[in-house]
Amino acid sequence: MVSRALILTFSLTACLLGTAGCGHPASKSECKELAEHIARLRLQGRGFDEAEVNRRVAEAEKDPEYQKTMEGCVGKRITESSLACVRNAKSPEEIKTKCAR
């Protein structure tokens, strides 16, 4: 079963891609990268070791909620600055306060 934190991660990923009119359409690989990075930060913040983080992230890809998020993510407009912000974020809070504006 996928944790609630990962489901919230999928929702946050979709929110980051809401900027209309600028940027470029997000690719599947960009969406996956964003979702995985956010999930990893959340799981690490909850104290899971790297092996457990990897297991849970891999498990999440099978979840229907993940699939819905990917469908809602691919093709949405995203800017290079948003991508860079998430890629460089060190915590979920940093993503919320700096990247998801």
Stockholm file with secondary structure:
# STOCKHOLM 1.0

chainA/1-101         MVSRALILTFSLTACLLGTAGCGHPASKSECKELAEHIARLRLQGRGFDEAEVNRRVAEAEKDPEYQKTMEGCVGKRITESSLACVRNAKSPEEIKTKCAR
#=GR chainA/1-101 SS CCCHHHHHHHHHHHHHTCCTTSSEECCHHHHHHHHHHHHHHHHHHTTCCHHHHHHHHHHHTTSHHHHHHHHHHTTSEECHHHHHHHHHCSSHHHIIIIICC
#=GC SS_cons         CCCHHHHHHHHHHHHHTCCTTSSEECCHHHHHHHHHHHHHHHHHHTTCCHHHHHHHHHHHTTSHHHHHHHHHHTTSEECHHHHHHHHHCSSHHHIIIIICC
//
